[in-house]
Amino acid sequence: MRDRSSSARHVSERAKLCSVGSRQSAVGSRVQVTGGSRWQVATLALGLAISFSACARDRVTPVYDPAGTIRRLDYDTDRDGRIDMRAYLENGRTVRIEADGNGDGVVDRWEYYRADGQLDRLGTSSESDGVEDTWVVQSGDQMRVDIATRRDGVADRHEFHDKGALVRAEQDTNGDGRIDQWQRFDGGKLRELLVDTSRAAGRPDTRLVYEADGSLQRVESDIASR
């Protein structure tokens, strides 16, 4: 049996491939190939056949709306008779993917796509219980992780990574929508913590500085007035 986690990791390209293949199949009878050699046409047909074959191995089931348009592709990636991945389509393109990575029947991974087909953000469930509480957005070497620590769908902690390393974070600890803690990291270790002790002002008034071993070096108060 194939590893479900691996299947979930590679879900994006399969879903997009099969959604494109389904769209091409649907419109194929209306497309006339002109100006191409038989070799080009044969190559295109072979490519589509390979695509459909790959989809068939994953047991893909299309779901149509009343107008006959494919709205969803259901996948059984390990062929155990249970759906473990769904790709949602709009105008023939994948806009969202939901996957069950550990095979317990509960969605634990969500992928959201922009109009250009690029991944916009990746959602996960920290408890693997179907509750989406962590979102990752990446651009080059920069990555932001938004976390709903209360698991209520509202991100109240934001972590910023550079080249795979956590460099800073900010958090709303009381859920009022205002950031009241700012953390700076060096080499993966917390080196500075700025705190809004009122938890209402939206700006820090106290600074805690840490040694490389994690011990507290000093505390500076009333920094907002400096």
Phi, psi and omega per residue, in radians:
M1 nan 2.399 -3.124
R2 -1.244 2.547 3.102
D3 -1.160 2.160 -3.077
R4 -1.193 -0.623 3.138
S5 -1.095 -0.717 3.092
S6 -1.109 -0.687 3.121
S7 -1.076 -0.725 -3.130
A8 -1.161 -0.634 -3.122
R9 -1.141 -0.577 -3.084
H10 -1.760 0.286 -3.065
V11 -1.100 -0.651 -2.964
S12 -1.029 -0.960 -3.043
E13 -1.163 -0.646 3.111
R14 -1.097 -0.800 -3.097
A15 -1.114 -0.764 -3.135
K16 -1.165 -0.674 3.125
L17 -1.078 -0.837 -3.099
C18 -1.223 -0.603 3.119
S19 -1.170 -0.695 3.082
V20 -1.146 -0.748 3.136
G21 -1.076 -0.721 3.126
S22 -1.120 -0.714 3.139
R23 -1.140 -0.727 -3.140
Q24 -1.138 -0.668 3.128
S25 -1.126 -0.692 -3.088
A26 -1.159 -0.623 -3.076
V27 -1.739 -0.048 -3.034
G28 -1.000 -0.663 -3.106
S29 -1.183 -0.267 -3.106
R30 -1.782 -0.047 -3.080
V31 -1.721 2.298 3.084
Q32 -1.948 2.149 -3.140
V33 -1.500 2.141 -3.133
T34 -2.219 2.617 3.039
G35 1.262 0.176 -3.107
G36 -1.953 2.616 3.116
S37 -1.332 2.861 3.089
R38 -1.089 -0.570 3.130
W39 -1.116 -0.703 3.128
Q40 -1.156 -0.751 3.141
V41 -1.114 -0.755 -3.138
A42 -1.116 -0.698 3.126
T43 -1.094 -0.745 3.115
L44 -1.083 -0.770 -3.131
A45 -1.105 -0.725 3.131
L46 -1.111 -0.732 3.133
G47 -1.060 -0.762 3.125
L48 -1.151 -0.659 3.136
A49 -1.099 -0.736 3.116
I50 -1.106 -0.732 3.128
S51 -1.050 -0.845 -3.119
F52 -1.137 -0.605 3.127
S53 -1.118 -0.744 3.116
A54 -1.086 -0.727 3.130
C55 -1.139 -0.693 -3.114
A56 -1.097 -0.667 3.124
R57 -1.068 -0.538 3.137
D58 -1.497 0.005 -3.122
R59 0.952 1.252 -3.131
V60 -1.636 2.293 3.102
T61 -2.083 2.045 3.110
P62 -1.366 2.540 3.074
V63 -2.065 2.196 -3.040
Y64 -1.849 2.675 2.985
D65 -1.550 3.061 -3.097
P66 -1.015 -0.420 -3.130
A67 -1.471 -0.053 3.126
G68 1.576 0.205 3.122
T69 -1.606 2.385 3.105
I70 -1.216 2.153 3.135
R71 -1.903 -0.372 -3.088
R72 -2.679 2.557 3.014
L73 -2.062 2.127 3.130
D74 -1.752 2.259 -3.075
Y75 -1.993 2.424 2.900
D76 -1.989 1.540 -2.949
T77 -1.254 -0.443 -3.141
D78 -1.942 0.192 3.012
R79 0.984 0.772 3.093
D80 -1.847 0.158 3.104
G81 1.535 0.058 -3.140
R82 -2.127 2.433 3.096
I83 -1.249 2.191 3.113
D84 -2.146 0.101 3.097
M85 -2.753 2.420 3.085
R86 -2.303 2.325 3.068
A87 -1.969 2.182 -3.123
Y88 -1.735 2.322 -3.029
L89 -2.050 2.575 2.967
E90 -2.392 2.197 -3.123
N91 0.939 0.656 3.064
G92 1.422 0.065 -3.140
R93 -2.101 2.638 3.131
T94 -1.318 2.210 3.111
V95 -1.946 -0.447 3.140
R96 -2.685 2.521 3.069
I97 -2.250 2.379 3.045
E98 -2.121 2.342 -3.071
A99 -2.423 2.569 3.024
D100 -1.810 1.776 -3.019
G101 -1.402 -0.410 -3.063
N102 -1.926 0.070 3.011
G103 1.334 0.366 3.136
D104 -1.669 0.082 3.120
G105 1.506 0.076 -3.118
V106 -2.066 2.325 3.127
V107 -1.132 2.315 3.110
D108 -2.337 0.147 3.127
R109 -2.569 2.322 3.130
W110 -2.260 2.359 3.094
E111 -2.163 2.331 -3.120
Y112 -2.079 2.327 -3.025
Y113 -2.054 2.515 3.089
R114 -1.409 3.035 -3.116
A115 -1.095 -0.460 -3.139
D116 -1.481 0.069 3.105
G117 1.543 -0.064 -3.135
Q118 -1.456 2.579 3.120
L119 -1.140 2.188 3.127
D120 -1.543 -0.867 3.107
R121 -2.749 2.758 -3.140
L122 -2.088 2.220 3.117
G123 -1.893 2.543 3.098
T124 -2.425 2.951 3.095
S125 -2.024 2.059 -3.078
S126 -1.136 -0.447 -3.132
E127 -1.830 0.026 -3.120
S128 0.929 0.728 -3.078
D129 -2.096 0.278 3.123
G130 1.558 -0.043 3.106
V131 -1.693 1.995 -3.128
E132 -1.363 2.041 -3.051
D133 -2.353 0.026 -3.135
T134 -2.443 2.341 -3.118
W135 -2.287 2.393 -3.109
V136 -2.075 2.261 3.059
V137 -2.165 2.217 -3.091
Q138 -2.215 2.436 3.069
S139 -2.446 1.811 -3.085
G140 1.111 -2.217 3.137
D141 -1.475 -0.112 -3.089
Q142 -1.651 2.377 3.117
M143 -2.439 2.377 3.064
R144 -2.056 2.331 3.098
V145 -2.033 2.057 3.111
D146 -1.770 2.266 -3.031
I147 -2.204 2.295 2.996
A148 -1.661 1.607 -3.045
T149 -1.127 -0.437 3.098
R150 -1.561 -0.057 3.110
R151 1.018 0.689 -3.129
D152 -1.936 0.194 -3.141
G153 1.519 -0.071 -3.141
V154 -1.903 2.044 -3.128
A155 -1.261 2.130 3.131
D156 -2.081 -0.005 3.046
R157 -2.310 2.360 -3.108
H158 -2.252 2.117 -3.134
E159 -1.950 2.388 -3.082
F160 -2.048 2.183 -3.084
H161 -2.045 2.547 3.068
D162 -2.263 2.071 -3.128
K163 0.946 0.724 3.057
G164 1.513 -0.084 -3.101
A165 -1.916 2.385 3.067
L166 -1.262 2.165 -3.098
V167 -1.956 -0.537 3.103
R168 -2.794 2.843 3.119
A169 -2.656 2.723 3.067
E170 -2.447 2.591 -3.026
Q171 -2.581 2.503 3.004
D172 -1.766 1.810 -2.994
T173 -1.453 -0.306 -3.099
N174 -1.987 0.072 3.030
G175 1.275 0.416 3.134
D176 -1.653 0.064 3.124
G177 1.565 -0.019 3.129
R178 -1.937 2.319 3.059
I179 -1.180 2.324 3.130
D180 -2.277 0.062 3.021
Q181 -2.452 2.394 3.106
W182 -2.250 2.221 -3.077
Q183 -2.088 2.426 3.058
R184 -2.091 2.318 -3.102
F185 -2.037 2.634 3.053
D186 -2.422 2.090 -3.098
G187 1.102 0.535 3.129
G188 1.426 0.034 -3.112
K189 -1.965 2.493 3.110
L190 -1.220 2.157 -3.134
R191 -2.001 -0.426 -3.132
E192 -2.587 2.380 3.087
L193 -2.242 2.087 3.062
L194 -1.783 2.366 -3.036
V195 -2.297 2.382 2.925
D196 -1.647 1.716 -3.035
T197 -1.151 -0.395 3.091
S198 -1.364 -0.359 -3.093
R199 0.963 0.541 -3.134
A200 -2.526 -0.320 -3.039
A201 -1.392 -0.489 -3.116
G202 1.417 0.195 3.093
R203 -2.536 2.597 -3.052
P204 -1.339 2.603 3.037
D205 -2.210 -0.111 -3.120
T206 -2.382 2.446 3.117
R207 -2.140 2.299 3.025
L208 -1.991 2.236 -3.122
V209 -1.979 2.329 -3.051
Y210 -2.021 2.596 3.021
E211 -1.337 2.943 -3.138
A212 -1.109 -0.435 3.136
D213 -1.501 0.053 3.097
G214 1.650 -0.120 3.138
S215 -1.346 2.610 -3.131
L216 -1.308 2.174 -3.128
Q217 -1.552 -0.838 -3.141
R218 -2.830 2.848 3.074
V219 -2.201 2.258 3.125
E220 -2.009 2.224 -3.099
S221 -1.843 2.820 3.062
D222 0.934 0.721 -3.104
I223 -1.268 -0.330 -3.105
A224 -1.153 -0.465 -3.101
S225 -1.543 -0.057 -3.101
R226 -1.438 nan nan
